[in-house]
Amino acid sequence: MEILDADARDGTVRLAFTATESFTKPVGNVLGTFLAAMLHDTVGPALLATLRPDQFQSTLELTASFLRPARPGRLFGTGRVVHRVGDIAFLEAALTDGDERLVATATATARVIPLDEAPNAA
């Protein structure tokens, strides 16, 4: 994972991932579980960019949609905080390939927690 851009005011982040051959199923497409992990690693930092140093986030749920096959190579994640009320945040992410084709999307709900509670967060 490589952070390309983050904006704490807007709660947005842009990341790059490299999917290797070891991420693929026999037909050569990247497994959905790896795409979901990339989406998860995109929504989390979008929220983290808005938090104080003593805060962390715990994902409560993540829903991914796989729109087209992804091949090994560079994939780009764009995440944003859609809405936050108190300690609950609603997030979304999109994953595109090197040709800027949309590969997968996700929505997530997360809870803002104290950093010292992160090791035991559910």
PyMOL commands that set and color helices and strands:
alter all, ss='L'
color gray80, all
select helices_A, chain A and resi 21-23+32-48+115-120
alter helices_A, ss='H'
color red, helices_A
select strands_A, chain A and resi 2-7+12-19+55-66+73-85+88-96+102-114
alter strands_A, ss='S'
color yellow, strands_A
deselect
rebuild
show_as cartoon
